[in-house]
Amino acid sequence: MHIHVSMNGTPTYESDFCTCGVLRRAARAATALYDQALRPTGLRVTQFAILKILDRCGPLPVTRLAAKAALERTTMARNLDPLERRGLVRVTADAADARSRLAELTEEGRAALAGALPHWQRAQDRLAQRVDPGSVQALAAALSAE
């Protein structure tokens, strides 16, 4: 680490190590590993996660689905479009609130999820060989704590 003194005399710290940059590269590498494993299914890991959430929770308003997947609503819409075109997800107006859209898993979606699960599990296992799952959970907990 290098310490520099700014023009006003305040010390600033520079380092070649940026935690945010390292975490972003790690997230991209993990995503690539899962996407590669899921390639035979035609799903990306984000789409797989959406199917899993809908399978676990049942039909959800798109806004709640986005929150559960930690995605912006517009990003969720972009991810739902190809799933809907493939018949894996159905998006309809919510009967309780016509302004809201409701996403639900179709039978084809359940079958696609079941077919993708072994591919996802292989990626999960490969990543667990490289990074201790306990460390990943500890990092996630530390970063989500306020």
Disulfide bonds with the S-S distance in Angstrom:
none
